[in-house]
Amino acid sequence: PYAQSIVDDHQFTVAVRLNVAAQHHDLSLKYQLWHEAVHCLAPVNSMRTLWFEEGLAVQCCMYAPPINRQYRKATEPGLKRHRDWYDPWQAFKKLKATDEQIRTIHERAPERKFDLITQDLLIDVFEASQELADTLCCRLGDTRA
């Protein structure tokens, strides 16, 4: 029912599975591809994504070059119903992250994996509060609604 990056640690491959909406709507296709591209930057074989990474993925796809204001405005109400995406995105937006900060945290993360970002790293790179850093280091559940 949702797009997903599937990691095979043995074959060293990543497959991106898109949901059915991508078959019928060009902007939905682009939205899903941009979102999953973030997860492919440093893929891990887990559905328990850090809120930081999930929030970044939503932010990137909502503001990707092909996504226009009209599509973004139409998409956000539906996104609110999917707390696994909306809540991390709202927390991520509080960072007011710049491209340079995203590059920095990606470079400084252990193994360059967003999945291994720590609260201390978020505080150092973004000057985030401890509370926001703790929130962004929460993990999504094993299944998504």
N, C-alpha and C positions, 0 to 999 in steps of 0.2 A: 503493500500500500504506500510506501514511501521510497524515495531514492536512497541508495546506500552504496558505500564503497566497501568492497569485499576483498580482504587481504589474504593471500596465500603465502604464509611464511616459508613454506618448503620450496615452492616454485619461484618465489620472489616476484610475484605478480600482484597487480591490483586490478580488479574489475569494478566498473561502475554500473550499478543497476538503477535504471530510472523508473519512475512510476508511470502509469498509463496516461496521465495528463500530458506527458511529454510527447506522446504520439500525435496529439491533435492541436497543440498550441505551441507555436514557435517560442514565445517568451517563457512559457513554462519549461520548455526544454533548456533554454539558455539559463534560466534561474537555477534549475537542478544541476546543470553542469558546473556553473560557477560555485555553487554550494559544495558539491562533491570535490571540486578541484582543491579547495582548502584542505579537506581531509586527506587528499592524495599528496600533499606537500611532504608529509612525514607519516605515512600510514602505519596504523597498528591494527592488530587483529582483535578488535574489541568494539562492542556497541556502547560501552560505558565511557563515552566521550566527556572530557572535561568541559564545564560550562564555558570556559574561555574559548576553546576551539569551536564549540558549537555556536557561540555568540559571534565569533569572527566569521564563521561560514555564512551565517544568516546576513550579517552586515555586508559581506562581500557580494553576496548574490543580490541583495536588495539595491545595491548601488553600483552593480556591474554596468559597464558601458551600454549593453543592449537593453537594459531595464529602464524604461521611462517612468516618469512621475505618475502617469495614469495607471500603469500596471502596478507600481509600488502601492499606490493608494487603494487599488482594488484588492491587492494581496494581503495587506496588513490585517484587516478584520478577520480573515480566515486563519491567519497565522496566530492570532490571539487565542484561538480555540486549541491550538497545539502547544501546550505549555512547555513541552520538551525543547521547543525551538524558540518560542517567544520569550520565556523567562530568561534563558541565558543571553539572548540578544539584548534585552533591556538592561541586564547587568553589564554586559560588554560595553554598551553605549556610554555608560557612566565613566569609562576610562578616558573617553575623548581621545582615542588612540590615533596617532599619526602613522603614516607609512613607515617612517624611520623607526618608530618604536616597535612596530610589528616586525620589521627586519631585525632589529636588535634582539628582541626576545626570542625570535626563531633561531638566531645565531647562538645565543647564550643558553638556550634550553639544552638539557642533556640529550645527546644524540640528535640534536636539532629537531626534537619531536615536541610538538605542542602538548602532547599527552603527558609529558614529564615536567611541565612547568610547575613551579612551586609558588607558594604564597610570597616568600621572600623575593623571588625574581619579579613577580608582579609589582610588589611594593617598590623595588629598586628601579625598574624600567619605567613604570607609569606613575610612580608616587601615589599608588592606590592606598586607600585606607586598609587596615587589617581586615575589617568587616567585608569590604568589597573583594579583597584578595581571597578570603576564605570562601566567599560565595562562588567566585570564578574557578575555584579549585574543587567544587562539588562535581560529582559525576552524574551523568544521565543513568537511568535504570537500564536493565538489560533488554527491555522491550520498550517500544515507543507507541504512544496512542495515535 
